[in-house]
């Protein structure tokens, strides 16, 4: 019952009872208390206990109403806190939250260690939750979302999978972002770095890549190198190649693969000069140098080179060399499997 209606009904009831009593007995009654005489009509003495009870009732209602008010306020605050916890779990950034009501606290504690993945549309969410669910769904569907515009730039930590997916989406549509990642790799996760590197290696030339030589790995380097063809040399020069060779930790087979490409596009003189210097600095390039000597049919240099090394080294190359010395028409591919030559001669 509403307080105003209750007050009105109580006062009306007291008024009716007082009026009826006065009409029956209009006399006065004297009550002596501590030497003081209190003289009131009988009707007043009848209504007075009702009025006192009314005051106590009002006090009781006020106290419990106040308790309910604070309890409801606590519930309201906890619902806001719960919404906040759901928000952070949706963005995969669960956080500790404080709840005033124990029943909610015991259940909602799970959200401090959990992430929520929404698989379908949900109706009836609060505007804040509905907005973030919509943003996450777009990101998962491959759309790039400008988090600054959505005022969510500081929501995610560096390794957050939602942030990484959004950055991967951006890499597919924004060339400038690819270079931004290349310039500041430490600010991005390994997954984003690798994707940016793959996109860069698949679309740019060696002149553009040269300034990021320290960012490149062997995989991305060969992705770019294997794009070189007669129609487009991707501005590959001996100087640029040397920068990459010095920066990368190449294996014997890597040098063979490089030689296989460069023999098609570099002049024999500059190619041999290049690999001669490589093998002097790194013995992993020795097989590649021998490979080029055979490809260019420089048998005298092959003989001299093999004589400088132990007979247990370069066994396949020595076999081919012996056949060549006998005027055999065998070619390198008949004797040597270039893809496994490093395993057959020396362990690296």
N, C-alpha and C positions, 0 to 999 in steps of 0.2 A: 504494500500500500504506500502511496505517496505521502510524504510528511505533511504537506499542506492539507490534503484531504483528511488525513487522520486528525490533525489539529482542529479543523473545522468541525468534524463529526463529534469529537470529544467535547468541545466547547458547547455545541448545540445540545448534546445530551446532558451536560451539567446544567445548562440553562433551563432545560425542560424540567429536570428533576427538582431544581431549586424553586422554580415557579409553582410546580404542583405541591411541593412541601409547604411553601409559604401560603398557598391558598387553603391548605388544610389546617396549618398551625402557624399563625402569624406572630406568635409570641417570641420572646427573647429567652436565651439561656445564658447563664453566667458561669464561667469557668475560672476558678482561682488557681493561679500557677505562680509559686514563689512569691506569694503575697500580692500578686497583681491580678486584678479582676479583668477578665475578657468577656465582654457582653456583646453577643451577636444574635441575630435572628436564628431560629432553629434551622431554617433552610440553609443558612450559611454553614452551620455545623455539619449538616448532612453532605453538602457539596464539597467542603474543605478536604476530606480524605480523598475524594475523587480527583481533586485538583493536584494534591500532593502526588497521588499515583500517576497522574498525567505527566507531572514534571519528571518523576523518576523514569517513566516510560520514554519520554523525550531524551533523557540523558542516556538511557540504555541504547536507544536507536542511534543516537549520535556517536557513541563509542564504537558500536559494531559497524556502523556505516563508515566511520573513519578507518577501521581495520580493513574493511572490504575495499575501501578506496585505495589504501596503500598496497593491498594484495593485488588488486587489478592493475595498479601502476607497475608493480613488479612483473606481473604477467606481460604487460605491454612492453616493458623494457626487455624482457627475456625473448619475446617474439622478434623484436628488432635485432637482438644479439644473435638469435637463431638464424634470421635472414642473412646477417653478416657472415655467419659461419658457413651457411650454404653457398653464399657468393664466393668465398675464398676456396671452398672445396670444388666448386665448379671450374674455377680458373686454375685448379691444380696447385694452389698455394695455401693449404690448410694452416690455420693459426689457432693458438690458444684463445679461448673466450671465457668470460666470467658470467655466471648465471646466478640469479638470486633465488630461484626455486629449485630445490634439490631434485625433484622428479625430472625436471627438464635437464638439469646439469648432468645427472647420471646417464641419461640417454644421449644427450648431445655431445658428450665427451668423445664419442666415436668420430665426430666430424673433425676433431683436431688432428687426426692421423689419417684421414680418408680423402680421396678425390672422387668426384662424381662425374660420370660420363652419361650424357643424355642421348638416348638412341632415337627418340621421336619427338614430335611436337607436344607441348604441354600447355593446356589452357588454364587460365585462372591464376597465373603467377603474379607476383608483385611486379610493377614496372621495372624495377632494378634487376630482378632475376630474369625476367623475360628478355630484357635487353642483352644481358650477358650470354644467355643461352643462344640467342639469335646470332650474336657475334661469333661465338665458338663454332656453331654449326656452319657458318659461312667459311670460316678458316679451314675446318675439316673438309669442306667440299672443294677446296683449292682456291678460294678467293682471298686476295690480299686485303687486309683491313688496316687502315692507318690508325694505329693505336693512340697517336697523339690527338687526333681529331676526336676520338672516342674517350679521351681523358683516361686512358688505361696504360699509358707508356711506362708508368712506374709500378704497375701491378705485378708484372712477371719478373722472376729472377732469370739470370742468363741461360740456365739449362732447362727452363720450363718447356715441356714438349709442345704446348700450344703456341708459345712464342717462336719456337724453332720452326714449327709448321708454317706459321705466318711468314717468317723470313724466307723459308723455302719457296712459298708461293710468290713472294716478291721477287726472288731471283729469276723466276721464270718469265716475269713480265717487265722487269726494270733493269736495263743494262747498267745504268749508273750505280745501282745498288750492288751489282756484282763487283765493280771496281772498288766500291766503298768497303766491302768485306775484304778484298785483296789488300787494301791499304791498312786496314786495322784488324788483322786476323785475331788478335788477342781478345777482342771484344765479343767474339762470336764462338759458338761451340764448334767442335771438330766436324760435326755433321754439316753445319752450315758452311764452314770453311771448305770442306771437300766438295760440296755441291757447287759453290761459287767457282772453285778451281776447275772443276769439270766443265762448267759452262764457258768459262774464260778460255780454257784450252781448246774447246770445240769451236770457238767463234773468232778468236783473235789471232794475230800473227806474232812472229818471234820478236819483232822490234818492240811491240807493245808489251810482250811478256817479259822482256829483258829486265825491266825495272822491278819485276816481282820474282826474280830468279830465286830468292831465298824462301819464297813462299811455296814454290813448286815442289812436288814430290815426283818420284820416278814414274808413277802411273800417269799423272797429268802431263808430264813431259812427253811421254811416248804417245799419248792421245793426240798431242799437237804434232809431233814428229811424223806420225803415220798419216796425217792429213796432207803432207807435202807431196805434190805430184808435178808433172811436167807443165800443167796449166797454171799452177800457183805454188811457188816455192816458199810462200809465207815469210818472205824476207829472211830466210835462214842463211846465215853466213858463218864461215869458220870462227870468227870472233865471238859471235853470239853463241854458237855451239860450245865453244870453250868455256864461256861463262857458266853454262848449265852443267857441263861435265865437272867443273870445279866445285859447284855448289851441291851436286847430288852424289849420293853414295851408290855408285853404279857397280853392278856385278860384271863378270866376264861375259855373260850372255847379253847383258845390256849393251856393252861395247860392240858385240857382234851385230846386234840389231841396228845400232846407230850406223855402223859401217855399211850395212846392207842398204840403208837409205841414202847415205851420202855418196856412195859410189855412183849413183844414178844422176846426181845433180852437181857435185863438186868436180872440179878438174882433177885428174889423177895426181898431178904434182902437189896441189894444195891439200888434197885428201891424204896422201901419203905423209906429207910433212906434218899434218895435223896429228895423225895416229902414231907417227914416230915419237912425237913429243908426249902423247898420252901414255904410251907404253914405257917411256923412260920414267915417268912420274908415278905410274900405277901399273904393276905387272898384270892386273886384270885385263888390260887392253892388249896384251901380247897376241892372243889368239886373233883378235880383230885385225891387228896389223898384218899378221901372216895371211889372214883371209884376203886382205886387199892386195898383198903382193902376188898371190896366186891369181886373183881376179884380173890383175893387170899384166899377168904373164911375165913377171920380173923374176925369173928363175935364179939368176945370179945372186940377186939380193936375198932370195929365199935360202939359197945354199949358205951364204955368209951368215945369215941370221940363225939358221939351225946349228951351224958349227959353233956358234957362241953359247949354245945351251947344251944341257945334258941329253944323252941319247934317249933317256927315259921320258923326256918331255916331248909334247906335240907328236905323239905316235902316229896319229892319222895323217897329219900334215907331212910327216916324214915318208909315210908310205906313198902318198900322192907324189911327193917330190922324187922318190926313186923311180916311179913309173914315168914321170915326165922326163927324167934323165935318159930313159930308154926310148925316147921319142914316142911314148905311148900317146894315144889320142884320148885318154881318159880326161874328163873335166872334173873340177872340184866336187860337184854335186854327185858324181858317180861313186866317190869314195867316202865323202864326209857328209854327215848330216849336221848341217850348221846349227840346227836348233838344240843339238845335244853335244856339240864338240867340246864345250867347256867341261862337261862331266867326264868326258873320255880322256882328257889330258891332265887336268889338275883340279884339285878341290879348292874352291874359293869360299 
